[in-house]
Amino acid sequence: MANVKLSKADLELMMNAEVILTKNRIIEAVYALFGQLAANYQQQAATWHLPEEVEKISPKISRGEHYEALPWVMLDYPRYFSGDDFFSVRTFFWWGNFFSITILLKGKYLLPITDELLQKLNDQWYIGVGQDEWQHHFREDNYLPLQAVPANKLQELAFLKLAKKIPLSEWDSMYDLLQHSFSELARLWQ
């Protein structure tokens, strides 16, 4: 006989199909939100004077089940990944945690990190200080508040990640919050 046991709470959850159906509806709603944002982002990005190779690539929405064991959905636009050259704005939903919007610049797209550049964004933005550009959590080993890190300490970073975290509880305003955050990123080129 197998020695695999479930708790009473686990067994009740397993027998409740509505839990998974609700999860699926929420993921589909996030997908729909990201589809609307993609169209808006494309209109806004047309004014950014993006490199030609970046402008040509259409938005991409992806999803998965296991970022730190939890479901996620992401929208990449604009996006360009080639070797060590990255240019991406990633809008990210992480089940049970947050929404975020992140710009990742590496290689030939890396902007010099100056006080002037950092002052173009408000105090709701974080700067990536981790070693892995594919980590999205906001623990201190990955992100610190933008104002907490002097620009001269950031010159040796191999990539620039600037991110804003938005609580899931802001769902009703999420489109506007993410669209506004995307437009804030345009300041980096002004």
C-alpha positions as CSV (number, residue, x, y, z in Angstrom):
1,M,0.0,0.0,0.0
2,A,1.3,3.5,-0.9
3,N,2.3,5.7,2.0
4,V,1.0,8.9,0.4
5,K,-1.4,10.7,2.7
6,L,-3.3,14.0,2.2
7,S,-4.5,16.1,5.1
8,K,-8.2,16.7,5.5
9,A,-7.9,20.2,4.1
10,D,-5.9,19.0,1.1
11,L,-8.5,16.3,0.4
12,E,-11.3,18.9,0.6
13,L,-9.4,21.2,-1.8
14,M,-8.7,18.4,-4.2
15,M,-12.4,17.6,-4.4
16,N,-13.4,21.2,-5.1
17,A,-13.1,21.7,-8.9
18,E,-14.2,25.4,-8.5
19,V,-10.8,26.3,-7.1
20,I,-9.1,25.4,-10.3
21,L,-11.9,26.9,-12.5
22,T,-11.6,30.2,-10.6
23,K,-7.8,30.1,-11.0
24,N,-8.2,29.6,-14.8
25,R,-10.7,32.5,-15.0
26,I,-8.3,34.8,-13.2
27,I,-5.4,33.8,-15.5
28,E,-7.6,34.4,-18.5
29,A,-8.5,37.9,-17.1
30,V,-4.8,38.7,-16.7
31,Y,-4.2,37.5,-20.3
32,A,-7.0,39.8,-21.5
33,L,-5.6,42.7,-19.5
34,F,-2.1,42.1,-20.9
35,G,-3.6,42.0,-24.5
36,Q,-5.1,45.4,-23.9
37,L,-1.9,46.7,-22.5
38,A,0.1,45.4,-25.4
39,A,-1.9,47.5,-27.8
40,N,-1.5,50.6,-25.6
41,Y,2.2,49.9,-25.2
42,Q,2.7,49.7,-29.0
43,Q,1.1,53.1,-29.4
44,Q,3.2,54.7,-26.7
45,A,6.5,53.0,-27.8
46,A,6.1,54.5,-31.3
47,T,7.3,57.8,-29.7
48,W,10.3,56.3,-28.0
49,H,12.6,56.2,-31.0
50,L,13.5,52.6,-30.4
51,P,16.3,50.9,-32.2
52,E,15.0,49.5,-35.5
53,E,15.5,45.8,-34.5
54,V,13.5,46.4,-31.4
55,E,10.6,48.1,-33.2
56,K,10.1,45.2,-35.5
57,I,9.2,42.6,-32.8
58,S,5.6,42.3,-31.7
59,P,4.4,41.8,-28.1
60,K,4.6,38.4,-26.5
61,I,2.4,37.1,-23.7
62,S,3.6,33.9,-21.9
63,R,2.5,32.0,-18.9
64,G,3.6,29.3,-16.6
65,E,2.9,27.5,-13.4
66,H,6.2,27.4,-11.5
67,Y,7.9,30.7,-10.7
68,E,8.9,29.8,-7.2
69,A,6.0,27.2,-7.4
70,L,3.3,29.7,-8.3
71,P,1.5,30.6,-11.6
72,W,2.6,33.6,-13.5
73,V,1.8,35.6,-16.7
74,M,4.1,38.0,-18.5
75,L,4.0,40.5,-21.4
76,D,7.2,41.4,-23.1
77,Y,7.1,44.6,-25.1
78,P,9.1,46.1,-26.5
79,R,11.4,43.1,-26.5
80,Y,14.7,42.1,-28.1
81,F,17.0,39.4,-26.9
82,S,20.1,38.6,-28.9
83,G,23.2,37.1,-27.3
84,D,24.2,39.5,-24.6
85,D,22.1,42.4,-25.9
86,F,18.7,42.8,-24.2
87,F,16.0,45.4,-24.4
88,S,12.8,44.5,-22.8
89,V,9.9,45.9,-20.9
90,R,8.3,43.1,-19.0
91,T,4.9,43.3,-17.3
92,F,4.6,40.5,-14.8
93,F,1.8,38.9,-12.8
94,W,2.8,36.5,-10.0
95,W,0.0,34.7,-8.3
96,G,-0.4,35.5,-4.6
97,N,2.3,38.2,-4.8
98,F,2.1,41.2,-7.2
99,F,2.1,42.8,-10.6
100,S,5.2,44.4,-11.8
101,I,6.7,46.3,-14.7
102,T,10.4,46.1,-15.4
103,I,12.8,47.5,-18.0
104,L,15.8,45.3,-18.6
105,L,18.7,46.8,-20.6
106,K,22.0,44.9,-21.3
107,G,24.8,45.0,-23.7
108,K,24.6,47.6,-26.4
109,Y,21.3,48.9,-24.9
110,L,22.6,49.5,-21.4
111,L,22.2,53.2,-20.5
112,P,24.9,54.8,-18.3
113,I,23.5,54.8,-14.8
114,T,23.7,58.4,-13.7
115,D,22.0,60.5,-11.0
116,E,20.2,62.4,-13.7
117,L,18.8,59.1,-15.2
118,L,17.7,57.9,-11.8
119,Q,15.9,61.2,-11.0
120,K,13.6,60.7,-14.0
121,L,11.7,58.1,-12.1
122,N,9.8,58.5,-8.8
123,D,10.4,56.8,-5.5
124,Q,8.1,53.8,-6.3
125,W,10.8,52.3,-8.6
126,Y,13.3,49.7,-7.6
127,I,16.7,48.9,-9.1
128,G,17.9,45.4,-9.7
129,V,21.0,44.6,-7.7
130,G,20.9,40.8,-8.1
131,Q,23.2,38.7,-10.3
132,D,20.4,37.0,-12.3
133,E,18.4,39.2,-14.7
134,W,15.6,36.6,-14.8
135,Q,14.6,36.9,-11.2
136,H,11.5,38.9,-10.6
137,H,11.0,38.8,-6.8
138,F,11.5,41.9,-4.8
139,R,13.6,40.6,-1.9
140,E,16.6,42.7,-0.9
141,D,19.1,40.4,-2.7
142,N,17.3,41.2,-6.0
143,Y,15.9,44.7,-5.8
144,L,16.4,47.8,-3.7
145,P,14.5,51.1,-3.7
146,L,15.9,53.3,-6.4
147,Q,16.8,56.1,-4.0
148,A,18.6,53.8,-1.6
149,V,21.4,53.1,-4.0
150,P,23.8,55.9,-5.2
151,A,24.4,56.0,-8.9
152,N,28.2,55.6,-8.5
153,K,27.7,52.3,-6.8
154,L,25.8,50.9,-9.8
155,Q,28.4,51.5,-12.5
156,E,29.7,47.9,-12.4
157,L,26.3,46.3,-12.9
158,A,26.2,44.0,-16.0
159,F,22.6,45.0,-16.7
160,L,20.1,47.7,-15.7
161,K,16.8,46.6,-14.3
162,L,14.3,49.1,-13.1
163,A,11.0,47.8,-11.7
164,K,7.8,48.9,-10.0
165,K,5.7,46.6,-7.9
166,I,1.9,47.0,-7.8
167,P,-0.2,45.1,-5.2
168,L,-2.8,42.6,-6.5
169,S,-5.4,44.4,-4.5
170,E,-5.2,47.2,-7.1
171,W,-6.8,45.0,-9.7
172,D,-9.6,47.5,-10.5
173,S,-7.0,50.2,-11.4
174,M,-4.3,47.8,-12.8
175,Y,-4.7,48.8,-16.5
176,D,-4.2,52.5,-15.6
177,L,-1.4,51.9,-13.2
178,L,0.6,49.7,-15.6
179,Q,-0.1,52.0,-18.5
180,H,1.1,55.0,-16.5
181,S,4.2,53.1,-15.3
182,F,5.0,52.2,-18.9
183,S,4.8,55.9,-19.9
184,E,7.1,56.8,-17.0
185,L,9.8,54.6,-18.7
186,A,9.7,56.9,-21.7
187,R,11.4,59.5,-19.5
188,L,14.6,57.5,-19.7
189,W,14.9,58.7,-23.3
190,Q,13.9,62.3,-22.8
